[in-house]
Amino acid sequence: MSPPPAPPPVEHHWAEDVYALGVGCALVTIGLMLLQSAQLVTGGVAGVALLLHYLLPLPVGLLLAVANLPFLLLAARTMGAEFTLKTTALNIALAGFSAIAPSMMTIKAIHPAFAALVGGSAIGMGILALARHQAGVGGFGVVALWLYRARGWNAGRTQMSLDACVMAAAALVVPWDRLGWSILSAVAINGVMLVWHRPGRYTGY
C-alpha cells in the first residue's frame, strides 16, 4: 500500500519571514562573536569580514555588510528581487545587531574547539533559517550559483575553492595554531547545510 501523497507546500506568511530573518541574524551574529573571541576565521564572506576585523577596528557585522555589497549587486541579477531585498535587509540588521551585541554579551574565555564547532554551527543554522525563507547573507553562494548558471561550473567545488582562498589569506593574519580550528569552523557551517538543506527534506517555501 503506497503512502498518501504529501500535502502541497504552504507559503510562509510575511510575519514568519520577519521572524526567520530575526532568528537567522541572531544566530549568525552569535556565531561570529564566538569565532572572533577565539581569534578564528571561517569560510565565505563571514571569514572575509573576520579577517578585515582583525585588521580594522570596526564591527564584524558592519564589515560583513560592506564586503557583501558586490555580491548583492550580483544577486539582483541572478536571484531575483525578493531574495535581494531580504538579503539587503538582513545585512543592515547584521550591521546594527553586531554593533550592540558586545554590550549585551561578553565572552571572557573560550576554547578554540568550542568556538569552531559551536560558532560555525550557529552560523550554519542561521544561514539555513534564512535559506528556508528566500534570504541569505549573500557572499560566495551567489557567485557559485551564477557561475553554475552561466558556465556550468559545479557550485560545490566553486564554493570550496573560494573558501580555500579565504583560508589561504587567513594564514597570513591569524596565528598558525588557530588556522586548523578555523578550517573546522568552515566544515561545521557546510555540514549544517549538507545535512539539513537537501531536496526532498523540506516542502514549505
C-alpha positions in Angstrom: 0.0 0.0 0.0 1.5 3.3 -1.1 1.7 6.2 1.4 -0.7 9.1 0.9 0.6 11.9 -1.2 2.4 14.7 0.6 0.3 17.9 1.1 1.1 20.8 -1.1 3.7 23.3 0.3 2.3 26.1 2.3 3.7 29.6 1.6 5.3 31.4 4.5 3.4 34.3 6.0 5.2 37.7 6.0 5.4 37.6 9.8 7.1 34.2 9.6 9.6 35.7 7.2 10.4 38.5 9.6 10.8 36.1 12.5 13.1 33.9 10.5 15.2 36.9 9.4 15.5 37.9 13.1 16.5 34.4 14.2 18.9 34.0 11.4 20.5 37.3 12.1 20.9 36.5 15.8 22.4 33.1 15.1 24.9 34.5 12.6 25.9 37.3 15.0 26.4 34.9 17.9 28.5 32.6 15.7 30.7 35.5 14.6 31.2 36.6 18.2 32.3 33.1 19.2 34.8 32.9 16.4 36.0 36.4 17.0 36.6 35.7 20.7 38.8 32.8 19.8 40.6 34.7 17.0 39.3 32.3 14.4 38.3 32.7 10.8 35.8 30.8 8.7 34.8 30.3 5.1 32.7 32.6 2.9 32.2 36.3 3.3 31.9 35.8 7.0 35.5 34.8 7.0 36.4 37.8 4.9 34.6 40.0 7.5 36.5 38.4 10.4 39.8 38.9 8.6 39.1 42.5 8.0 38.0 42.9 11.6 41.4 41.7 12.8 43.0 44.4 10.6 40.4 47.2 11.1 38.8 48.4 14.4 35.2 48.0 13.0 32.3 45.7 14.0 32.3 42.4 12.2 28.7 42.8 11.1 29.4 46.2 9.5 32.4 44.7 7.6 30.2 41.8 6.6 27.6 44.1 5.1 30.3 46.2 3.3 32.0 43.0 1.9 28.6 41.8 0.7 27.8 44.9 -1.4 29.2 43.5 -4.7 27.5 40.2 -4.1 24.2 41.9 -3.5 24.5 43.5 -6.9 25.2 40.1 -8.4 22.2 38.7 -6.5 19.9 41.3 -8.0 20.8 39.8 -11.4 20.8 36.1 -10.6 18.5 35.6 -7.6 15.5 37.9 -8.1 14.1 40.9 -6.3 12.7 39.1 -3.3 15.9 37.4 -2.4 17.9 40.6 -2.9 15.6 42.7 -0.8 15.5 40.3 2.1 19.3 39.8 2.0 19.9 43.5 1.9 17.6 44.0 4.9 19.4 41.2 6.7 22.8 42.8 6.1 21.6 46.1 7.5 20.3 44.2 10.6 23.5 42.4 11.0 25.5 45.6 10.9 23.3 47.1 13.6 23.0 44.0 15.8 26.7 43.3 15.8 27.3 46.9 16.9 25.2 46.5 20.0 25.8 42.8 20.7 29.1 43.3 22.6 27.4 45.5 25.1 24.9 42.7 25.8 27.2 39.7 25.9 30.9 39.5 26.9 32.9 36.3 26.3 35.9 36.3 28.7 37.4 32.9 27.7 36.6 30.3 25.1 38.4 27.2 23.8 39.0 27.4 20.0 37.5 23.9 19.5 34.2 25.1 21.1 34.3 28.3 19.1 34.9 26.5 15.9 32.2 23.8 16.3 29.5 25.8 18.1 30.2 29.1 16.3 30.4 27.5 12.9 27.2 25.5 13.6 25.4 28.6 14.8 26.3 30.4 11.6 25.2 27.4 9.6 21.9 27.2 11.3 21.3 30.9 10.8 22.1 30.6 7.1 19.7 27.6 7.0 16.9 29.6 8.6 17.4 32.3 6.0 17.6 30.0 3.1 14.2 28.4 4.0 12.7 31.9 3.7 14.3 33.0 0.5 17.1 35.1 2.0 20.8 34.7 2.8 23.9 36.5 3.9 24.9 36.9 0.3 28.5 36.2 -0.5 30.1 33.2 -2.2 26.9 31.3 -2.6 25.7 33.9 -5.1 28.9 33.6 -7.1 28.7 29.8 -7.1 25.1 29.9 -8.3 25.9 32.5 -11.0 28.9 30.5 -12.3 26.8 27.4 -12.4 24.0 29.0 -14.4 26.4 31.0 -16.7 29.1 28.4 -17.3 28.0 25.2 -15.8 30.7 25.2 -13.1 30.0 22.8 -10.1 28.6 25.0 -7.4 30.0 22.9 -4.5 33.5 22.9 -6.0 33.3 26.7 -6.6 32.3 27.3 -3.0 35.1 25.1 -1.7 37.6 26.9 -3.9 36.6 30.3 -2.7 36.6 29.1 0.9 40.2 27.8 0.3 41.2 31.2 -0.8 39.9 32.7 2.4 41.8 30.2 4.4 45.0 30.9 2.5 44.6 34.6 3.3 43.9 33.7 6.9 47.3 32.0 7.1 48.8 35.5 6.8 46.6 37.1 9.5 45.6 34.6 12.2 48.1 32.6 14.3 49.1 29.2 12.8 47.7 27.3 15.8 44.3 28.8 15.0 44.2 28.0 11.3 43.2 24.4 11.8 40.3 25.4 14.1 39.3 28.0 11.5 39.1 25.2 8.9 37.0 23.2 11.3 34.5 26.1 11.7 34.1 26.2 7.9 33.4 22.5 7.9 30.8 23.0 10.7 29.0 25.6 8.6 28.9 23.5 5.5 28.0 20.4 7.5 24.8 22.0 8.7 23.8 22.9 5.1 24.8 19.5 3.8 22.6 17.6 6.3 19.5 19.8 6.5 19.4 21.8 3.3 18.7 19.0 0.9 16.0 18.5 -1.8 13.0 16.5 -0.5 13.6 17.3 3.1 11.5 20.4 3.2 8.2 21.1 1.4 7.4 24.7 2.5 8.7 27.8 0.8 
